[in-house]
């Protein structure tokens, strides 16, 4: 959908509901209400009344996208990209990273502003560890994870925590442990991997619009322990001001199709990010409300 059509739909939706229901004012006590707690409120279009306060000299023009469809691209297990898809504009990141990493140019500019603000807030133990991944890279990564899950029990004496979470202890006991089988079948390993990783062509990383954050205390591994870091606490409250959203939030697994990933943030532009943040929405829910 063209960005003009998305904007018109958003404005029509907001204009219709505002007189009847009112709109949350970011920065007020009502911010803690969610759509589930107060279904009489609407959050789509609330970015128009938001006031954004920054500690550093932020270049706000690179945070907004005018609701461009390019940055609202939905990527999940149902919405796929072809093997030949590459973002139109990629750049190597110059902010703190664990290796050489590429990201879509506007998303990178917004990310730099966010790092500037984190630094101003005294949050400096955070790096980007992953961003753009090609179809081929994701294919290799996905197959690697399947191999790990297949052989985890044989190599470590038990199945992985992800296997238990996905397949269940009873299933693993009856079908494997009681029978003395220490290797997951390829089909079961695939089920487990799909709970936390994307098949090639379905990974949001291929869009070049998302980043994975890591801190020094995580020992090089992306785990839910990130939610206990100072970086996560800051991102949870401030990422939307820079156009980024927590893409796979806790309690929304049935909607996103993925387990909770506190380290994974997606650039959608400040307008949509504000609505998503204050509405406690996923990107899927936001696009449905917006009629996109």
WOQUIUR-V616312 format. One record per backbone hydrogen bond with DSSP energy under -1.0 kcal/mol. CO is the residue of the C=O (numbers start at 0). NH is the residue of the N-H. E is the energy in kcal/mol with one decimal. If there is no record, write none. Layout:
# WOQUIUR-V616312
<<CO	NH	E> <CO	NH	E>>
This chain:
# WOQUIUR-V616312
<<1	5	-2.0> <2	6	-2.5> <3	7	-2.3> <4	8	-2.4> <5	9	-2.4> <6	10	-2.5> <7	11	-2.5> <8	12	-2.5> <9	13	-2.6> <10	14	-2.7> <11	15	-1.9> <12	16	-1.8> <13	17	-2.4> <16	20	-3.0> <17	21	-1.3> <21	41	-1.0> <24	27	-1.6> <27	30	-2.0> <28	31	-1.3> <29	32	-1.8> <33	37	-2.5> <37	40	-1.8> <42	45	-1.6> <44	47	-1.4> <45	48	-1.7> <55	57	-1.9> <57	59	-1.2> <58	61	-1.1> <59	62	-1.9> <62	269	-2.6> <67	70	-1.3> <78	75	-1.4> <81	84	-1.7> <88	104	-1.5> <90	102	-2.2> <95	127	-2.2> <100	92	-3.0> <101	131	-2.7> <102	90	-2.5> <103	107	-2.4> <104	108	-2.3> <105	109	-2.2> <106	110	-2.0> <107	111	-2.3> <108	112	-1.7> <109	113	-1.9> <110	114	-2.5> <111	115	-2.2> <112	116	-1.9> <113	117	-2.4> <114	118	-2.4> <115	119	-1.8> <116	120	-1.5> <117	122	-3.0> <118	121	-1.3> <123	125	-1.3> <126	213	-2.3> <127	97	-2.0> <129	211	-2.5> <133	137	-2.4> <134	138	-2.1> <135	139	-2.0> <136	140	-2.3> <137	141	-2.8> <138	142	-2.1> <139	143	-1.8> <140	144	-2.2> <141	145	-1.9> <142	146	-1.9> <143	147	-2.2> <144	148	-2.6> <145	149	-2.5> <146	150	-1.8> <149	183	-1.3> <150	154	-2.1> <151	155	-2.3> <152	156	-2.4> <159	163	-2.0> <160	164	-2.3> <161	165	-2.3> <162	166	-3.0> <163	167	-1.2> <167	171	-2.0> <168	172	-2.4> <169	173	-2.7> <170	174	-2.5> <171	175	-1.5> <171	176	-2.3> <172	177	-3.1> <175	180	-2.8> <176	179	-1.4> <181	153	-1.1> <184	188	-2.8> <185	189	-2.2> <186	190	-1.8> <187	191	-2.1> <188	192	-2.6> <189	193	-2.4> <191	194	-1.4> <192	195	-1.6> <192	196	-2.7> <194	258	-1.8> <198	201	-2.4> <200	80	-3.3> <202	205	-1.3> <203	206	-1.5> <204	132	-1.2> <204	207	-1.2> <207	103	-2.8> <208	266	-3.3> <210	264	-2.6> <211	128	-3.0> <211	129	-1.0> <213	126	-2.7> <214	217	-1.5> <217	220	-2.2> <222	225	-1.9> <223	226	-2.0> <224	227	-1.9> <225	228	-1.8> <228	232	-1.9> <229	233	-1.9> <230	234	-2.7> <231	235	-3.0> <233	237	-1.9> <234	238	-2.5> <237	240	-1.4> <238	241	-2.0> <238	243	-2.0> <239	242	-1.8> <242	267	-3.1> <242	268	-1.3> <244	265	-2.5> <247	260	-2.3> <248	251	-1.4> <251	254	-1.3> <251	255	-2.5> <252	256	-2.5> <260	263	-1.5> <262	212	-2.2> <263	246	-1.7> <264	210	-2.7> <265	244	-2.3> <268	272	-2.4> <269	273	-2.0> <270	274	-1.5> <271	275	-2.6> <272	276	-2.6> <273	277	-2.3> <274	278	-1.7> <275	280	-2.3> <281	285	-2.5> <282	286	-2.5> <283	287	-1.8> <284	288	-2.4> <285	289	-2.6> <286	291	-2.2>>
